Amino acid sequence: METKPKIIVTGGAGFIGSHTVVELLAAGYTPVIIDDFSNSKEWIIDRLCILTHSSIMYYNVDCKNYETMHEIFMGLGDISGIIHFAAYKSVSESVEFPIKYYDNNIGSLATMIRLAKDFNIPKFVFSSSCTVYGQAEQLPVTELTPMQKAESPYGYTKQVGEQLILDALQQGAVILRYFNPIGAHSSGLIGELPNGKPENLVPYITQTAIGKRAQLLVYGNDYNTPDGTCLRDYIHVVDLAKAHVKSLQYLDKNKDTNTFNVGTGRGNSVLEMVKTFEAISQLKLNYKIVNRRSGDIEQIYADTTKANIILNWKAEYGIKEALIDAWNWELNLQELKLSA
Ligand code: WQD
């Protein structure tokens, strides 16, 4: 029986990683999860097994550790590709603890690139971020839009990460620049699990709606946008997950290194997100407009033409479906009294 190509998924128990594992299995791959569970829960693995009716191989290790990873790779035999999600992703925390971010985000990527070369692994997909653009002059941003000086150590680790890939993996790599990932799998079995108080908008909205948070603070309504609040390109996490499968399939045929924006191509404001959530949940959200949050850019959204044509990938869902799925996930979490 033909074995299914093994794909190493670092951070595979995390928000985007877990949703990508589902899509990898659906596309006929064998994902092998590497996760130190510093920002995810082990019960997500059980959920993934239930959701996909599969047993999923995973290792509870820090992928920065070259010796440990080398041993795992030796035992796995043929590895067809690596998808590297593992990274810390809090902008504010990166400002407070820059060394933790440089060590982990760049250190783990450097280790994974070394392993890819040592084991001649032909395909490498790296999770980058629209953060690399900063506040672009021209919108929507294309992949040729120049990077601005990073606003945070987190953003800088993504810029350096992209350069590491370009310098060290001349062939067989795809860099995906995520816009704002939101939502959850429609089953309600997997979703976003913020560590403590959510930094990002959508989990804060759902936690406020369910009563975990008293009030949503909207950071500024004095921006130069239609309703004064910031615009972002919110992309359903399942759409984002599918872009990773498309990237592996692209690398089956193309031995180059390529970069793609992964967004919907539309910008929505914070207040539009609040109003849409109220409409889908039939709830009145308790929120207050407060001062701007430092480090926030005014607006960004993607030109996704390149991914649409070259990866044959396009986002299928909008903010309505994503907010419905995010809310369903929050309700399921509460029902099972599972803490995030
Ligand atoms: C969105 C908007 C806030 C919370 C994040 C990650 C970044 C990247 C993209 C992965 C902003 C406003 C938020 C709240 C609010 N992810 N907001 N009240 O900052 O665009 O970037 O996603 O690569 O790493 O940081 O997302 O959800 O934090 O903010 O008003 O309680 O919502 O001001 O305008 P952001 P976000």
Boltz pocket constraint, residues with backbone or C-beta under 6 A from the ligand:
constraints:
  - pocket:
      binder: B
      contacts: [[A, 89], [A, 90], [A, 91], [A, 128], [A, 129], [A, 130], [A, 131], [A, 178], [A, 179], [A, 180], [A, 181], [A, 198], [A, 199], [A, 200], [A, 201], [A, 202], [A, 204], [A, 216], [A, 217], [A, 218], [A, 219], [A, 220], [A, 230], [A, 231], [A, 232], [A, 270], [A, 293], [A, 296], [A, 297], [A, 298]]
      max_distance: 6.0
